[in-house]
Amino acid sequence: MLAVVSRLRRQCLALRQIVRYPDPRLRQRAEAISVFDDALRALTTDLLDTMLAAPGVGITAPHVGVLARLVVIQIEPGTEPRIYANPQVVWSSPEIIRHVEGSVSMPGVTEELERPARVRVSYRDLDGIEHEEEAEGFLAVCLQHEIDQLDGIFWIDRLSRLKRDRVIKRFEKLQRR
């Protein structure tokens, strides 16, 4: 019975096609969200479903070809997803953390990056209400990674040229298989 329910749930998901590297849309800056309505809520649900199917822990609207400043993050399975409209980093710590990153738009490859260990992010919720949140560790990394994507900065742009070239070659090799 559980398998049938699981299959039905997958069939009901509103999955969107993920934009794959090197699509130029991944380098475009997303537009600020000004209308907080049911269409935005539907996009948020689609993003969550698409991210979970990918699988991933974070996704932006540009990852599915929609140039809107919207982020969905769900670090732990079964927890409430975090939704950020128009997020921006307003403060970051001088302390640095190293973490392995990747992208739903470049599946199968990862590399270690350095980022500030803590950040403060301002954003709006799905009702348009402004919030500020401090994050540290993995959540801070995820927020910075996804906000970079909204700004048209693909994660590999944060790598040295040598590491970036190696990641691209690994990804191209995976795509040929």
N, C-alpha and C positions, 0 to 999 in steps of 0.2 A: 504494500500500500504506500509506503514512504517513497519508493521509487516512482510511482505513478504521480504522486503529489509533486515531487521534485521535477519530473518531466513537464507537468502542466505549468508549474511556476516558470520554468525556463521558456516555455512557449508564450507566456503572457508578458515576458520582459520586453520593454521597448528599447532594444539595442540599436545603437547608432554605429555607423561605420567609423572606425578610428582612422584619422589622417596619419599616414606613415611617413617617416623620414625618407627622403629629403624634401617632401612637399613644402613649397615656399610659404604656405599659410602658417607653418610652425614658426616662422620668423616675423610674423606680423603682430603688431600691437593690438590688443583687444580693446573694444570700445566700452566705456562705462555704461552700466545698466541704469536706466532712468525710470523704467516702468516695472513695478513689482506686482505681477498679476498671475493668473492661472497659467499662462504660457510659460512664465519663468519657472513656476513650480513643476510644470510638465517637463521642461528641459532639465531641471535638477534631478527629477526621477529617472529620466533617460540616462543622464550622466552616471548616476549611481548604479543603475543596472548594467551599463556598458563597462564601467570600471570593475565591477564584481566579476563580470564574465571574462574580462581581459586576461588574467586577473591583475589587479593593482590596488594600491592603497590611496591613490590620489588621481584626480583627473580635472581637466579644465574644459570649458566650452570650446576653446580652439582645438583641443584634441579631437573633437568631432566636427570640425569645420565651421563652428559658430564663433565669430569674433566678438564675444561678450565676456566681460570680466566676472566670470563665475567659476568657483572652485568647489569641489566635493572631495572630502577626505574621510576615510574610515580606516583607521590604523588597526583596530582590533575587530575581528569578525563578530557580528552580533551586537556591537555597540551602536549607539545612535550616530549616524554620519554627521560630520561638521560641514556646514554650508557657509560659504563666504562670497558675498557679492561685493564687487569693487574693493577687494582687499589691497592694502598697501602696507609695507613695512615702515613704521614710523620711528623705530629705534632698534638697534642691534648691539649686542654685547661685543666687547673687544676680544673675549675668549672665543676660541675656535674649536670646532668639533669636526672630526673626520667621519664620513659615513659613505657607504656604498649606495649609489643612485643608478637609476635606469628610467625608462619611459615606456608607457603603453604605446607610444608612437614609434618605438625602436625596440621591440621585444627581443629578449634573449641575450642582451648585452648590458653589462653594468661596469661601473668604475668608481673608485673612491674619489670623493670631492671634499674640500674643506669649506665650511660655512660658519658664520657666527653661531655660537652654542645656544644663545637666547635671542628672542626677538619680541617686539611688541607690534601687533598688527591692528590696524583699524579696518573696519568692514561694515557692511550692512547685512542684515538678515533678510529672509524672503518677504518680510513685511516692510522693508525699507528702513528699519530702525538701526541707527548707528550703534556700534559696539567697538570696544578695544579689548584685546586679549593678549596676555603674555604667554609665550610658549618656550619650552626648552627641549633639548635633546632631539629625538626623532620627529616630534611634531614640528619643532622649529625648522628642521631640515625640510620637511614636507611642505610647509608653508612657503619657505623661500624658493624651493624648486618650482612650485605651482605658480607663484607670483612672477617668477622669472618668465615662465611660459606665457603668462598674460602680457608681459612686456616684450614678447617676441625674442626672448633669450632662451634658446634650446639648451638643455642641460649640458650637452657636450661642449658648448661654448665656454664653459667654466674650466675645461681641461686644458692642459698644455697642448701645444700643437702635436707633439709626438703621441701623447695618449689619445687625443682626439682622432688622429689618423688611424691608430690601432683599433679603436672602437668602431670606426666606420668600416674598416676592412673586415673585422669580425662580423659585423651586421650584414655586410654585403655577402660574405661567405654563407651565412645562415639563410639568406634570401635565395641563394642559388640552389639550396638543397630541396 
